[in-house]
Amino acid sequence: QVQLVESGGGTVQPGGSLRLSCVASQNISDIYQMSWFRQAPGNQRELVAAIFRGGTTHYARVVEGRFTISRDLAKNTVTLQMNNLKPDDTAVYYCNGHTGFDYWGQGTQVTVSL
């Protein structure tokens, strides 16, 4: 069982930045894939960014160049740095850990609005 706790959501104006953090209850170096997903009202949950056990990263095309996923193995933390935010980025953001099973955090709201 992996417990994930997100933090860092909030409200920001278009063009602004936010930094999301996800702390895991076990060594993230043992987790095959750590990811951030998001879900906007009326939409399906979608993958935003992922970082694999070997350090390789993957981004959804709509966030590439604006978002950066990183990890701190010593702190069992995965971070999503979000720059140049747009209103379409508004959603609840979820941290996910995939070990063969999927584990989810509780979600954190990100709102991009004037």
C-alpha positions as CSV (number, residue, x, y, z in Angstrom):
1,Q,0.0,0.0,0.0
2,V,1.4,3.4,-1.1
3,Q,0.0,6.6,0.4
4,L,0.4,9.8,-1.6
5,V,-0.2,13.3,-0.3
6,E,-0.4,16.2,-2.6
7,S,0.1,19.9,-1.8
8,G,0.6,23.2,-3.6
9,G,-2.6,23.8,-5.5
10,G,-4.3,27.2,-5.6
11,T,-5.5,30.0,-7.8
12,V,-3.3,31.9,-10.1
13,Q,-3.7,34.3,-13.0
14,P,-3.0,33.2,-16.6
15,G,0.8,33.3,-17.2
16,G,1.5,32.5,-13.6
17,S,3.2,29.5,-11.9
18,L,2.4,26.9,-9.3
19,R,4.4,24.1,-7.9
20,L,2.7,20.9,-6.8
21,S,4.4,18.3,-4.5
22,C,3.5,14.7,-3.8
23,V,5.0,12.9,-0.9
24,A,5.0,9.1,-0.9
25,S,4.9,6.7,2.1
26,Q,7.6,4.5,0.6
27,N,10.7,4.8,-1.4
28,I,9.7,6.2,-4.8
29,S,12.8,4.5,-6.3
30,D,10.9,1.3,-5.9
31,I,7.9,2.6,-7.8
32,Y,7.9,2.0,-11.5
33,Q,6.2,5.2,-12.5
34,M,5.2,8.3,-10.7
35,S,2.8,10.6,-12.5
36,W,0.6,13.6,-12.3
37,F,-2.9,13.4,-13.8
38,R,-5.6,16.0,-13.9
39,Q,-9.4,16.0,-14.2
40,A,-11.5,19.0,-15.2
41,P,-15.3,19.1,-14.6
42,G,-17.0,16.9,-17.3
43,N,-13.7,15.5,-18.6
44,Q,-11.9,12.3,-18.1
45,R,-8.8,12.1,-16.0
46,E,-5.8,12.6,-18.2
47,L,-2.0,12.1,-17.8
48,V,-0.1,15.3,-17.5
49,A,3.5,14.1,-16.8
50,A,5.3,11.0,-15.7
51,I,8.7,10.1,-14.4
52,F,9.9,6.5,-14.6
53,R,12.1,4.6,-12.2
54,G,15.2,5.2,-14.3
55,G,14.5,8.9,-14.5
56,T,13.0,9.2,-17.9
57,T,10.2,11.7,-18.2
58,H,7.1,12.0,-20.4
59,Y,4.7,14.9,-20.9
60,A,1.3,15.4,-22.5
61,R,1.7,17.5,-25.6
62,V,-0.4,20.3,-24.2
63,V,1.9,20.9,-21.3
64,E,5.3,20.2,-22.9
65,G,7.7,23.1,-22.5
66,R,5.6,24.6,-19.7
67,F,5.5,21.9,-17.0
68,T,8.4,20.0,-15.5
69,I,8.2,16.9,-13.4
70,S,11.1,16.0,-11.1
71,R,11.8,13.9,-8.0
72,D,13.8,13.9,-4.8
73,L,14.5,10.3,-3.9
74,A,15.8,11.3,-0.5
75,K,12.5,12.9,0.4
76,N,10.3,10.5,-1.5
77,T,8.8,13.5,-3.3
78,V,7.7,14.1,-6.8
79,T,7.2,17.7,-7.9
80,L,5.3,19.3,-10.8
81,Q,6.5,22.8,-11.7
82,M,3.9,24.5,-13.8
83,N,4.8,27.7,-15.6
84,N,2.9,29.9,-18.0
85,L,-0.4,28.5,-16.8
86,K,-3.5,28.8,-18.9
87,P,-7.2,28.7,-18.0
88,D,-7.4,25.3,-19.7
89,D,-5.0,24.0,-17.0
90,T,-7.8,24.4,-14.4
91,A,-8.5,21.0,-12.9
92,V,-8.0,18.8,-9.9
93,Y,-4.5,17.4,-10.1
94,Y,-3.8,13.9,-8.8
95,C,-0.5,12.2,-7.9
96,N,-0.3,8.6,-9.1
97,G,2.1,5.8,-8.2
98,H,2.1,2.7,-10.4
99,T,3.7,-0.5,-9.2
100,G,1.4,-2.9,-11.0
101,F,-1.3,-1.4,-8.9
102,D,-2.4,2.2,-9.1
103,Y,-2.3,4.4,-6.0
104,W,-3.8,7.9,-6.0
105,G,-3.5,10.9,-3.8
106,Q,-6.6,12.9,-2.7
107,G,-6.1,15.6,-5.4
108,T,-5.4,19.3,-5.2
109,Q,-7.3,22.0,-7.0
110,V,-5.5,24.3,-9.5
111,T,-7.5,27.2,-10.8
112,V,-6.2,29.6,-13.5
113,S,-8.4,32.6,-13.7
114,L,-8.2,36.4,-14.0
